């Protein structure tokens, strides 16, 4: 800490030297002509002069700028590596061109400083594109030293708390977040081509709905009322389809006040879409087409290595037609139980004895949640290649259209044991919906904290009429973490929420 304070003091003193030399400590702008990538491309496409010709008759060919990441001084020469959004580029300072300013900049510029350079491009003896600078413009002095070779951010929490340093010094991290941005752009592009309209809905709600989860609560001072942060986008999207929209989607933040683990965050980004007059088969086809169009564009290949739930690397082939298997068949295969005939008592005993569910927790859970727990412990880890799991227990999916066998018209897309997509053939009968929500409300009163409540606002919209529809939900964080091989969703969130230090 003392050494760092000493370095900060030294750099503060250099600010005064900058200003004495006529440069503001923190400039207003710099008129760049080339990014690092554009400079490299220019050098590849252009015949460049030799250094002696440039020194004899210098030209202003380009202006580039960035953060100084490396500085090597060799007497009357200095080579700098600057970094911008597109990558790194080398700059050469030469005393023969800069005169007395050469020593001044050699002394005043530090690693981490932002600086602009103008001059002419040339190739070094090793063929590296380089700007021979005839003018140097300091842009912003960095007071704190950067981590040396990333040593200062060796631990994962440090990367989360100081993501800006992680991004600056770790190319893999920077690329990961570029991939995330590209995934979102391609999703929007795909859905716009399918005639979906992008919408925005409320984050604060009087009553949470659309999923089974614990909520965050807050008091609204102006309205003097208790509200919750949304846990899903579903109900408000369905109400939009009652109001003339036919295809809508939203990419928005949702919040669930539950435990942290590598595949769950309390604040997460959710993609949901709803389409009138389409069914779950259409939805599966769209889902497969969308993901199969995205993967090669962002990764360069239709195959990639991912981490399964135990953080073991497995190769995923996104090509071909993905299999569709029933939830009940998976339980028969992996848990050796028939969900149609097993009693609640037997199911509870199985979950406690075979699936490590604490007895107290098991006694509070309804049949649907118990089946889900057994499925997650037995079948889900074995689903490695992309697989649609269809026909889920109705108790688990009270907003989906019921089938005639105790299941609902639902699919989930599973990849490497991760749930990537949750999708419904949506329930549009308000009579059935009211009964299912009343059953959920009863389960909540009996102690199931994740069960839903009766939502009269939504039921009123349903009673005004909903078209046949299908819906889709996908966690953006989870999808990006999967395809970039990350073990924790925090690794794909720029500023994940952490306990304050």
C-alpha positions as CSV (number, residue, x, y, z in Angstrom):
1,X,0.0,0.0,0.0
2,X,2.9,2.4,0.9
3,X,4.5,1.7,-2.5
4,X,1.2,2.3,-4.3
5,X,0.7,5.6,-2.4
6,X,4.3,6.6,-3.5
7,X,3.5,5.9,-7.1
8,X,0.3,7.9,-7.0
9,X,2.2,10.8,-5.5
10,X,4.7,10.6,-8.3
11,X,2.0,10.5,-10.9
12,X,0.3,13.5,-9.4
13,X,3.5,15.4,-9.7
14,X,3.8,14.5,-13.3
15,X,0.4,16.1,-14.0
16,X,2.0,19.4,-13.1
17,X,4.7,18.7,-15.6
18,X,2.2,17.9,-18.3
19,X,0.5,21.2,-17.7
20,X,3.8,23.1,-17.7
21,X,4.5,21.5,-21.1
22,X,1.1,22.9,-22.3
23,X,-1.0,19.7,-22.1
24,X,-4.2,19.5,-20.0
25,X,-4.1,16.7,-17.4
26,X,-7.3,15.4,-18.8
27,X,-8.0,16.3,-22.5
28,X,-11.5,17.0,-24.0
29,X,-11.1,14.9,-27.2
30,X,-8.7,13.5,-29.8
31,X,-9.4,13.3,-33.5
32,X,-8.5,9.7,-34.2
33,X,-8.2,8.5,-37.9
34,X,-7.6,4.8,-37.3
35,X,-8.3,2.3,-34.6
36,X,-5.6,-0.3,-33.9
37,X,-7.4,-2.8,-36.2
38,X,-7.9,-0.2,-38.9
39,X,-4.2,0.7,-38.7
40,X,-3.2,-2.9,-39.1
41,X,-5.4,-3.3,-42.1
42,X,-4.1,0.0,-43.6
43,X,-0.5,-1.4,-43.3
44,X,-1.4,-4.6,-45.0
45,X,-3.0,-2.8,-48.0
46,X,-0.6,0.0,-48.4
47,X,3.0,0.3,-49.6
48,X,4.9,1.9,-46.7
49,X,8.0,4.0,-46.8
50,X,11.3,3.1,-45.1
51,X,12.2,4.9,-41.8
52,X,15.0,7.0,-43.3
53,X,12.6,8.4,-45.9
54,X,10.1,9.2,-43.2
55,X,12.7,11.0,-41.1
56,X,13.9,13.0,-44.0
57,X,10.5,14.1,-45.1
58,X,7.8,13.2,-42.5
59,X,4.1,13.0,-43.3
60,X,1.0,12.9,-41.2
61,X,-0.6,9.7,-42.4
62,X,-2.6,8.8,-39.3
63,X,-3.7,9.7,-35.8
64,X,-4.2,6.9,-33.3
65,X,-4.8,6.8,-29.6
66,X,-5.2,4.4,-26.7
67,X,-3.9,3.3,-23.3
68,X,-0.2,2.7,-23.0
69,X,0.3,-1.0,-22.1
70,X,4.0,-1.4,-22.7
71,X,7.0,1.1,-22.9
72,X,10.5,0.0,-24.0
73,X,13.2,2.7,-24.1
74,X,16.4,2.1,-26.1
75,X,18.5,5.3,-26.0
76,X,17.3,7.4,-28.9
77,X,14.3,5.1,-29.6
78,X,11.3,4.1,-27.6
79,X,8.6,1.6,-28.5
80,X,5.1,1.8,-27.0
81,X,2.2,-0.6,-27.2
82,X,-1.2,1.1,-27.1
83,X,-4.5,-0.6,-26.6
84,X,-8.0,0.4,-27.8
85,X,-11.3,-1.4,-28.3
86,X,-10.0,-3.2,-31.4
87,X,-6.7,-4.4,-30.0
88,X,-3.0,-3.3,-29.7
89,X,-0.8,-1.3,-32.0
90,X,2.9,-0.4,-31.8
91,X,4.1,3.2,-31.7
92,X,7.8,4.3,-32.2
93,X,9.2,7.5,-30.7
94,X,12.5,8.7,-32.2
95,X,14.7,11.5,-30.9
96,X,15.7,12.5,-34.4
97,X,12.0,13.4,-35.0
98,X,10.9,14.6,-31.6
99,X,14.0,16.5,-30.6
100,X,14.0,17.6,-26.9
101,X,10.4,16.4,-26.6
102,X,11.7,12.8,-26.8
103,X,13.2,12.9,-23.3
104,X,10.2,14.8,-21.9
105,X,7.7,12.2,-23.1
106,X,10.0,9.4,-22.0
107,X,9.9,10.8,-18.5
108,X,6.3,11.9,-18.3
109,X,4.4,9.0,-19.8
110,X,3.5,6.0,-17.6
111,X,1.9,2.7,-18.2
112,X,-1.8,3.1,-18.2
113,X,-1.8,6.7,-19.5
114,X,-4.1,7.6,-22.4
115,X,-2.1,9.2,-25.2
116,X,-2.6,10.2,-28.8
117,X,0.1,9.9,-31.6
118,X,0.2,11.1,-35.1
119,X,2.7,10.2,-37.8
120,X,3.4,7.7,-40.6
121,X,3.2,3.9,-40.6
122,X,6.2,1.7,-41.3
123,X,7.2,-2.0,-40.8
124,X,9.9,-3.0,-38.4
125,X,12.6,-5.4,-39.3
126,X,10.4,-8.1,-37.8
127,X,7.5,-7.0,-40.0
128,X,5.4,-5.4,-37.3
129,X,3.2,-2.5,-38.3
130,X,4.2,0.5,-36.4
131,X,3.5,4.2,-36.3
132,X,6.5,6.5,-36.3
133,X,5.2,9.4,-34.3
134,X,6.0,13.0,-35.2
135,X,3.7,14.4,-32.5
136,X,2.6,13.1,-29.1
137,X,-0.5,14.3,-27.3
138,X,-1.0,13.2,-23.7
139,X,-4.7,12.7,-23.1
140,X,-5.3,11.5,-19.5
141,X,-2.9,10.6,-16.7
142,X,-3.5,7.4,-14.8
143,X,-2.8,7.8,-11.1
144,X,-3.0,4.2,-10.0
145,X,-0.6,1.6,-11.6
146,X,-2.2,-1.2,-13.6
147,X,-1.9,-4.8,-12.4
148,X,1.4,-6.2,-13.7
149,X,0.6,-9.1,-16.0
150,X,-2.7,-9.4,-14.3
151,X,-1.1,-10.4,-11.0
152,X,-3.3,-8.0,-9.1
153,X,-6.5,-9.7,-10.3
154,X,-5.5,-13.3,-10.0
155,X,-8.6,-14.3,-7.9
156,X,-12.0,-14.5,-9.4
157,X,-13.7,-12.1,-7.0
158,X,-11.1,-9.5,-7.9
159,X,-12.2,-9.8,-11.5
160,X,-15.8,-9.3,-10.4
161,X,-15.1,-6.3,-8.2
162,X,-12.7,-4.5,-10.7
163,X,-14.1,-5.7,-14.0
164,X,-12.6,-2.7,-15.7
165,X,-9.1,-4.1,-15.0
166,X,-10.2,-7.6,-15.9
167,X,-11.4,-6.2,-19.3
168,X,-8.3,-4.1,-19.9
169,X,-5.7,-6.8,-19.1
170,X,-7.5,-10.0,-20.1
171,X,-8.3,-10.5,-23.8
172,X,-10.4,-13.6,-23.1
173,X,-12.6,-11.6,-20.8
174,X,-13.0,-8.8,-23.2
175,X,-13.9,-11.2,-26.0
176,X,-16.4,-12.9,-23.8
177,X,-18.4,-9.8,-23.4
178,X,-18.1,-9.0,-27.0
179,X,-19.7,-12.4,-27.6
180,X,-22.5,-11.5,-25.2
181,X,-23.3,-8.3,-27.0
182,X,-23.2,-10.1,-30.4
183,X,-25.6,-12.8,-29.1
184,X,-28.1,-10.2,-28.1
185,X,-27.8,-8.4,-31.4
186,X,-28.4,-11.6,-33.3
187,X,-31.4,-12.6,-31.2
188,X,-33.0,-9.2,-32.0
189,X,-32.2,-9.7,-35.7
190,X,-33.7,-13.2,-35.8
191,X,-36.9,-12.1,-34.0
192,X,-37.4,-9.0,-36.1
193,X,-37.2,-11.2,-39.2
194,X,-40.0,-13.3,-37.6
195,X,-42.1,-10.2,-37.3
196,X,-41.8,-9.9,-33.5
197,X,-42.2,-6.5,-31.9
198,X,-39.8,-5.6,-29.1
199,X,-41.6,-4.3,-26.0
200,X,-40.7,-3.0,-22.5
201,X,-42.7,-3.9,-19.4
202,X,-42.7,-2.9,-15.7
203,X,-39.9,-3.9,-13.3
204,X,-41.9,-2.9,-10.2
205,X,-45.1,-4.9,-9.9
206,X,-47.9,-5.0,-7.3
207,X,-47.8,-8.8,-7.5
208,X,-45.2,-11.1,-9.0
209,X,-46.2,-13.7,-11.5
210,X,-45.1,-15.8,-14.4
211,X,-42.7,-18.1,-12.4
212,X,-42.3,-19.9,-9.2
213,X,-39.8,-17.9,-7.1
214,X,-39.2,-15.8,-4.0
215,X,-39.5,-12.1,-4.6
216,X,-37.6,-8.9,-3.6
217,X,-39.9,-6.4,-1.9
218,X,-39.7,-2.7,-1.8
219,X,-41.8,0.2,-0.6
220,X,-42.9,2.9,-3.1
221,X,-43.0,6.2,-1.2
222,X,-45.0,8.2,-3.7
223,X,-47.8,5.6,-3.9
224,X,-47.3,4.5,-0.3
225,X,-47.6,0.8,-1.3
226,X,-45.5,-2.3,-1.2
227,X,-44.3,-3.5,-4.5
228,X,-42.1,-6.4,-5.7
229,X,-39.4,-6.7,-8.4
230,X,-40.6,-8.8,-11.3
231,X,-39.5,-12.4,-11.4
232,X,-40.6,-13.0,-15.0
233,X,-41.9,-11.1,-18.1
234,X,-44.7,-13.5,-18.9
235,X,-48.0,-12.2,-17.6
236,X,-47.6,-8.7,-19.0
237,X,-46.6,-10.0,-22.4
238,X,-49.7,-12.2,-22.5
239,X,-51.8,-9.2,-21.6
240,X,-50.3,-7.4,-24.6
241,X,-51.5,-10.2,-26.8
242,X,-55.0,-9.5,-25.4
243,X,-54.5,-6.0,-26.8
244,X,-53.9,-6.6,-30.5
245,X,-50.1,-7.4,-30.5
246,X,-49.5,-10.9,-32.0
247,X,-45.7,-11.4,-31.5
248,X,-43.8,-9.7,-28.8
249,X,-40.4,-10.1,-27.2
250,X,-38.4,-8.5,-24.4
251,X,-34.8,-8.7,-23.2
252,X,-35.0,-7.5,-19.6
253,X,-33.8,-7.8,-16.0
254,X,-35.7,-10.0,-13.6
255,X,-35.1,-10.6,-9.9
256,X,-35.5,-13.7,-7.7
257,X,-34.6,-13.5,-4.0
258,X,-33.1,-17.0,-3.8
259,X,-29.8,-18.6,-3.1
260,X,-26.6,-18.0,-5.1
261,X,-25.0,-20.8,-7.0
262,X,-22.9,-20.9,-10.2
263,X,-26.0,-21.3,-12.5
264,X,-28.3,-18.8,-10.7
265,X,-28.1,-15.1,-10.0
266,X,-30.7,-13.0,-8.1
267,X,-30.5,-10.3,-10.8
268,X,-30.4,-11.8,-14.3
269,X,-31.3,-11.0,-17.9
270,X,-34.2,-12.9,-19.4
271,X,-35.4,-13.2,-23.0
272,X,-39.1,-13.9,-23.4
273,X,-41.2,-14.0,-26.5
274,X,-44.9,-14.8,-27.1
275,X,-46.5,-15.6,-30.5
276,X,-50.2,-15.8,-31.2
277,X,-51.7,-18.6,-33.4
278,X,-48.5,-20.7,-33.0
279,X,-47.9,-23.8,-31.0
280,X,-45.1,-25.4,-29.1
281,X,-43.8,-27.3,-32.1
282,X,-43.4,-23.9,-33.9
283,X,-41.6,-22.7,-30.9
284,X,-39.2,-25.6,-30.8
285,X,-38.4,-25.1,-34.5
286,X,-37.8,-21.4,-34.0
287,X,-35.6,-22.1,-30.9
288,X,-33.4,-24.5,-32.8
289,X,-33.2,-22.3,-35.8
290,X,-32.2,-19.2,-33.7
291,X,-29.5,-21.0,-31.7
292,X,-28.1,-22.8,-34.7
293,X,-27.8,-19.5,-36.5
294,X,-26.1,-17.7,-33.6
295,X,-23.5,-20.3,-32.6
296,X,-21.3,-20.3,-35.7
297,X,-21.5,-16.5,-36.1
298,X,-20.2,-15.8,-32.6
299,X,-17.9,-18.8,-32.1
300,X,-16.8,-19.5,-35.7
301,X,-17.9,-23.2,-35.5
302,X,-21.1,-25.2,-35.0
303,X,-19.3,-27.2,-32.3
304,X,-17.9,-25.9,-29.0
305,X,-16.5,-27.1,-25.7
306,X,-18.7,-26.3,-22.7
307,X,-18.7,-27.1,-19.0
308,X,-21.3,-29.5,-17.7
309,X,-22.8,-29.1,-14.2
310,X,-19.8,-30.7,-12.6
311,X,-17.5,-28.3,-14.6
312,X,-16.2,-31.1,-16.8
313,X,-15.5,-30.1,-20.4
314,X,-17.7,-31.7,-23.0
315,X,-18.1,-31.0,-26.7
316,X,-21.5,-29.9,-27.9
317,X,-22.5,-30.4,-31.6
318,X,-25.3,-27.9,-32.3
319,X,-26.0,-29.3,-35.7
320,X,-28.8,-31.6,-36.7
321,X,-32.3,-32.1,-35.4
322,X,-32.4,-32.1,-31.6
323,X,-34.2,-35.1,-29.9
324,X,-37.5,-34.5,-28.1
325,X,-38.2,-36.7,-25.0
326,X,-40.9,-36.8,-22.4
327,X,-40.3,-35.8,-18.8
328,X,-42.0,-38.9,-17.6
329,X,-39.9,-41.2,-19.8
330,X,-36.7,-39.6,-18.3
331,X,-37.9,-40.3,-14.7
332,X,-38.6,-43.9,-15.7
333,X,-35.2,-44.3,-17.3
334,X,-33.0,-42.6,-14.7
335,X,-35.1,-42.7,-11.4
336,X,-37.0,-45.9,-12.1
337,X,-40.3,-44.3,-11.0
338,X,-43.6,-43.7,-12.8
339,X,-44.8,-40.2,-12.1
340,X,-48.3,-41.2,-13.1
341,X,-48.8,-43.8,-10.4
342,X,-46.3,-43.0,-7.6
343,X,-48.1,-41.6,-4.5
344,X,-47.1,-38.3,-2.8
345,X,-45.9,-40.2,0.2
346,X,-43.7,-42.5,-1.9
347,X,-42.4,-39.6,-3.9
348,X,-41.4,-37.7,-0.8
349,X,-39.6,-40.7,0.6
350,X,-37.8,-41.3,-2.6
351,X,-36.6,-37.6,-2.8
352,X,-35.4,-37.8,0.8
353,X,-33.6,-41.1,0.6
354,X,-32.4,-41.1,-3.0
355,X,-32.0,-37.5,-3.9
356,X,-30.6,-35.9,-0.6
357,X,-33.6,-33.7,0.0
358,X,-33.8,-32.5,3.6
359,X,-36.9,-33.9,5.3
360,X,-38.1,-30.6,6.6
361,X,-37.9,-29.1,3.1
362,X,-39.5,-32.1,1.5
363,X,-42.5,-31.9,3.8
364,X,-43.2,-28.3,2.5
365,X,-43.0,-29.2,-1.1
366,X,-45.8,-30.1,-3.4
367,X,-45.9,-33.0,-5.8
368,X,-44.6,-30.9,-8.8
369,X,-41.6,-29.6,-7.0
370,X,-40.7,-33.0,-5.6
371,X,-40.8,-34.5,-9.2
372,X,-38.7,-31.6,-10.4
373,X,-36.1,-32.2,-7.6
374,X,-35.9,-35.9,-8.5
375,X,-35.5,-35.1,-12.2
376,X,-32.7,-32.6,-11.5
377,X,-30.8,-35.1,-9.4
378,X,-31.3,-38.2,-11.6
379,X,-32.0,-37.4,-15.3
380,X,-30.8,-33.9,-16.0
381,X,-27.1,-34.4,-15.5
382,X,-27.2,-37.0,-18.3
383,X,-28.7,-34.7,-20.9
384,X,-25.5,-33.5,-22.6
385,X,-26.3,-32.8,-26.3
386,X,-29.1,-30.4,-27.0
387,X,-32.4,-32.1,-26.0
388,X,-36.0,-30.9,-25.8
389,X,-37.7,-32.3,-22.6
390,X,-41.4,-32.1,-23.2
391,X,-44.7,-32.7,-21.3
392,X,-43.9,-31.5,-17.7
393,X,-46.1,-32.1,-14.6
394,X,-49.0,-29.7,-14.5
395,X,-48.3,-28.7,-10.9
396,X,-45.0,-27.3,-12.0
397,X,-46.4,-25.3,-14.9
398,X,-49.6,-23.6,-13.9
399,X,-49.5,-21.1,-16.7
400,X,-49.1,-23.7,-19.5
401,X,-51.9,-25.4,-21.4
402,X,-52.7,-28.7,-19.7
403,X,-52.7,-32.0,-21.5
404,X,-55.1,-34.8,-20.6
405,X,-52.6,-36.9,-18.6
406,X,-51.5,-34.7,-15.7
407,X,-48.8,-33.0,-17.8
408,X,-48.7,-29.6,-19.5
409,X,-47.7,-28.5,-23.0
410,X,-44.2,-27.5,-22.0
411,X,-40.6,-28.0,-23.2
412,X,-37.2,-27.2,-21.8
413,X,-34.1,-27.2,-23.8
414,X,-31.3,-29.0,-21.9
415,X,-27.6,-28.8,-22.9
416,X,-24.8,-30.3,-20.8
417,X,-27.2,-30.6,-17.9
418,X,-28.1,-26.9,-18.0
419,X,-31.6,-25.7,-18.5
420,X,-31.3,-23.2,-21.4
421,X,-34.9,-22.6,-22.5
422,X,-38.3,-22.9,-20.9
423,X,-41.3,-22.8,-23.3
424,X,-45.0,-23.3,-23.1
425,X,-48.0,-23.9,-25.2
426,X,-49.8,-21.2,-23.3
427,X,-53.0,-21.7,-21.3
428,X,-55.7,-19.3,-22.6
429,X,-58.8,-20.6,-20.8
430,X,-59.4,-18.3,-17.8
431,X,-61.6,-20.9,-16.0
432,X,-58.8,-23.4,-15.9
433,X,-56.2,-20.7,-15.2
434,X,-58.1,-19.5,-12.1
435,X,-58.3,-23.1,-10.7
436,X,-54.6,-23.7,-11.2
437,X,-53.7,-20.4,-9.6
438,X,-56.0,-21.1,-6.7
439,X,-54.2,-24.5,-6.2
440,X,-50.9,-22.6,-6.3
441,X,-52.2,-20.1,-3.7
442,X,-53.2,-23.0,-1.4
443,X,-49.8,-24.5,-1.8
444,X,-48.3,-21.2,-0.8
445,X,-50.5,-21.0,2.3
446,X,-49.3,-24.5,3.2
447,X,-45.7,-23.4,3.2
448,X,-44.4,-23.6,-0.4
449,X,-42.7,-20.2,-0.6
450,X,-42.1,-20.4,-4.4
451,X,-45.8,-21.1,-5.3
452,X,-47.8,-18.4,-7.1
453,X,-50.7,-16.4,-6.0
454,X,-54.0,-15.6,-7.7
455,X,-53.4,-12.6,-10.0
456,X,-56.8,-10.9,-10.6
457,X,-55.3,-8.3,-13.0
458,X,-54.0,-11.1,-15.3
459,X,-57.2,-13.1,-15.0
460,X,-59.3,-10.1,-15.9
461,X,-57.2,-9.7,-19.1
462,X,-57.6,-13.4,-19.8
463,X,-61.4,-13.1,-19.4
464,X,-61.3,-10.3,-22.1
465,X,-59.9,-13.0,-24.4
466,X,-56.4,-14.3,-25.4
467,X,-55.6,-15.9,-28.8
468,X,-54.0,-19.3,-29.0
469,X,-50.3,-18.7,-28.3
470,X,-46.9,-20.2,-27.4
471,X,-44.3,-18.6,-25.2
472,X,-40.5,-18.8,-24.7
473,X,-38.0,-17.9,-22.0
474,X,-34.2,-18.1,-22.0
475,X,-31.7,-16.7,-19.5
476,X,-29.2,-14.7,-21.5
477,X,-26.5,-15.0,-18.8
478,X,-26.8,-18.8,-18.7
479,X,-26.7,-19.2,-22.5
480,X,-23.6,-17.0,-22.8
481,X,-21.9,-18.7,-19.9
482,X,-22.5,-22.1,-21.5
483,X,-21.2,-21.3,-25.0
484,X,-18.2,-19.5,-23.7
485,X,-17.3,-22.3,-21.3
486,X,-17.7,-20.4,-18.0
487,X,-18.3,-22.1,-14.7
488,X,-20.3,-19.2,-13.1
489,X,-22.9,-16.8,-14.4
490,X,-21.0,-14.0,-12.8
491,X,-18.3,-14.5,-15.4
492,X,-20.6,-13.2,-18.1
493,X,-22.1,-10.3,-16.1
494,X,-20.1,-7.1,-16.3
495,X,-20.8,-5.9,-12.8
496,X,-22.2,-8.9,-10.8
497,X,-23.8,-8.0,-7.4
498,X,-21.4,-8.8,-4.5
499,X,-21.5,-8.3,-0.8
500,X,-19.9,-4.9,-0.1
501,X,-16.4,-5.1,1.3
